Amino acid sequence: MDLIGLNRVKGRVRAFQLSPHAAQDPKNASLFRHVPVVPWRDNLVLYQWAEIAAKLLATGDSRYRLGGMYLEFANVASPGDTVSPPSFNRERDIEYYNDLVSSPSADYLRVPMTAITTTSSGNGLEQNILTCFARSSGLSGVHGKPFSYASNSVIYGAALVAYVDATDATQDLLFSCFYFDPADQQPKLSTSQVGLEWQITLE
């Protein structure tokens, strides 16, 4: 029997811009036009994925399901500027995001999932691919830094997260993390939001 390992849990991420269709309700996510803007990129599955999976398998506690994403952003000096992504490893947890409170420009959005779908990869594997969707929203990050076109906000990283308590970010558990290459970083535009499509394959 194969043991579940990192090579059996893999993911990839891509960004898209969401702009409302003309004459439709911009608050209804199903009415947004989705336009992929970068190719699929790999993520890093973190050690906390095992705690998330263990809680779900052992207790069926729905609090440990994937509930949303973090969209990490910084307010840069000028339009077109990019951010140097930090290095990280599989030990990353919520403390990294807590420490952004002391950053002069970086913060993160804690956004809910807008949809999750399941598909199959075949060869005996059924419903083993999760595809998660979330999008930017709000005018400020968790630590209060502005998120807007006027502030030159740029999304440069993201995390896939279990919201154990929707009202308390300190209890969040991180499934995986990802950073855009500088050329792929996503500025907040005046006419659209930034969306992420995150695909996790279990084998």
C-alpha positions in Angstrom: 0.0 0.0 0.0 1.3 3.4 -0.9 1.7 6.0 1.9 0.2 9.4 1.4 3.1 11.8 0.8 3.8 15.2 -0.7 4.0 13.5 -4.2 0.4 12.3 -3.7 -1.0 15.8 -2.9 -0.2 18.5 -5.5 -1.7 21.7 -6.5 -1.5 24.5 -9.1 -2.8 28.1 -9.2 -3.7 30.7 -11.8 -5.1 34.2 -11.6 -7.9 35.8 -13.5 -9.5 39.3 -13.7 -13.2 39.5 -12.9 -15.2 42.3 -14.4 -19.1 42.6 -14.3 -21.0 42.1 -17.4 -22.8 45.3 -18.6 -26.1 46.0 -17.0 -25.8 43.2 -14.5 -25.4 43.1 -10.7 -21.7 43.5 -9.8 -22.4 41.9 -6.4 -23.4 38.6 -8.0 -20.2 36.6 -8.5 -21.9 34.3 -11.1 -22.4 37.3 -13.4 -18.7 38.2 -13.6 -16.6 37.7 -16.7 -13.7 35.5 -15.8 -10.6 36.2 -17.9 -7.4 34.1 -17.0 -4.4 36.3 -17.1 -1.5 34.0 -16.2 -0.7 30.3 -16.8 -1.0 27.6 -14.2 1.8 27.7 -11.6 2.7 25.2 -8.9 2.1 25.7 -5.2 3.7 24.3 -2.0 1.6 22.0 0.2 2.3 22.9 3.8 2.7 20.5 6.8 -0.6 21.8 8.2 -2.5 20.1 5.4 -2.1 16.8 7.4 -3.9 18.3 10.4 -6.7 19.6 8.2 -7.1 16.2 6.6 -6.8 14.3 9.9 -9.6 16.4 11.6 -11.9 15.9 8.7 -11.3 12.2 8.4 -11.4 11.4 12.1 -14.3 13.6 13.2 -16.0 14.9 10.1 -15.8 18.4 11.7 -16.8 20.8 8.9 -14.9 23.6 10.5 -11.7 22.1 9.0 -12.9 22.2 5.4 -11.2 24.6 3.0 -13.1 27.8 3.7 -11.2 30.5 1.8 -8.0 32.0 0.7 -5.5 34.7 1.8 -4.5 37.1 -1.0 -1.3 38.7 0.1 -0.7 42.2 -1.3 1.5 45.3 -1.0 1.0 48.9 -1.8 3.8 49.8 -4.2 5.2 53.3 -4.9 4.1 53.5 -8.6 1.9 51.6 -11.0 3.8 48.7 -12.6 6.1 48.2 -9.6 6.5 44.6 -8.4 7.2 42.9 -5.1 10.1 40.6 -4.2 8.4 37.4 -3.0 9.7 36.1 0.4 11.2 32.6 0.7 9.3 30.1 2.7 9.0 26.3 3.5 6.4 23.8 4.5 6.5 25.0 8.1 4.7 28.2 7.3 1.6 28.9 9.5 -0.6 31.8 10.6 2.3 33.5 12.4 3.8 34.7 9.1 0.5 36.6 8.3 0.2 37.9 11.9 3.7 39.4 11.5 2.6 41.4 8.5 1.1 43.9 10.9 4.6 45.4 11.3 5.2 45.7 7.5 5.0 49.2 6.2 3.2 48.1 3.0 2.2 44.5 3.0 -1.1 43.0 4.3 -3.5 40.3 3.2 -7.1 39.8 2.4 -9.0 37.0 4.1 -11.6 36.1 1.6 -14.2 33.3 1.5 -14.4 30.7 -1.2 -16.8 31.6 -3.9 -17.0 28.0 -5.3 -15.5 24.5 -5.0 -15.9 21.8 -7.6 -14.8 18.2 -7.8 -13.7 16.3 -10.9 -11.9 13.0 -11.6 -8.5 12.4 -13.1 -9.4 8.9 -14.3 -7.4 5.6 -14.1 -9.5 4.5 -11.1 -9.4 7.9 -9.3 -12.8 9.4 -8.9 -13.7 12.9 -7.6 -10.0 13.4 -6.6 -9.5 16.9 -8.0 -10.7 19.9 -6.0 -10.9 23.2 -7.8 -11.3 26.2 -5.5 -12.3 29.8 -6.5 -12.0 33.0 -4.6 -11.7 36.7 -5.4 -10.5 39.9 -3.9 -13.0 42.0 -2.0 -13.0 44.8 0.6 -11.2 48.1 0.9 -8.5 47.0 3.4 -6.5 44.1 4.6 -6.7 42.2 7.9 -4.1 44.6 9.4 -5.9 47.7 8.1 -3.7 48.7 5.1 -5.7 50.0 2.1 -6.5 47.7 -0.8 -7.4 49.8 -3.8 -6.4 51.0 -7.3 -5.5 54.4 -5.8 -3.1 52.8 -3.4 -1.3 50.8 -6.1 -2.2 47.6 -4.4 -0.5 44.5 -6.0 -1.5 40.9 -5.1 1.8 38.9 -5.1 0.9 35.7 -3.1 -1.8 33.5 -1.8 -2.7 30.7 0.6 -5.4 28.1 0.6 -6.9 28.1 4.2 -9.2 26.2 6.5 -11.2 28.8 8.6 -11.7 26.9 11.8 -13.5 29.9 13.2 -14.8 32.3 10.6 -14.5 35.2 13.0 -11.0 34.5 14.4 -8.1 34.4 11.9 -5.7 33.3 14.7 -7.2 29.7 14.4 -6.8 29.4 10.7 -4.9 26.4 9.3 -2.9 26.7 6.0 -3.2 24.0 3.4 -0.8 25.4 0.8 0.9 28.6 -0.2 1.9 30.2 -3.5 3.8 33.3 -4.9 3.5 34.8 -8.3 6.6 35.5 -10.3 7.1 39.3 -10.5 5.9 39.4 -14.1 2.7 37.6 -13.1 1.8 39.7 -10.0 -1.8 41.1 -10.2 -2.5 44.9 -9.6 -5.9 45.9 -8.3 -7.6 47.5 -11.2 -10.3 50.2 -10.9 -12.7 48.2 -13.0 -12.2 44.6 -11.8 -11.3 42.3 -9.0 -8.5 39.7 -8.9 -9.6 36.1 -8.8 -7.7 32.9 -8.1 -8.4 29.4 -9.3 -6.6 26.8 -7.1 -6.6 23.1 -8.1 -5.6 20.4 -5.7 -5.1 16.8 -6.9 -5.2 13.8 -4.5 -3.6 10.6 -5.7 
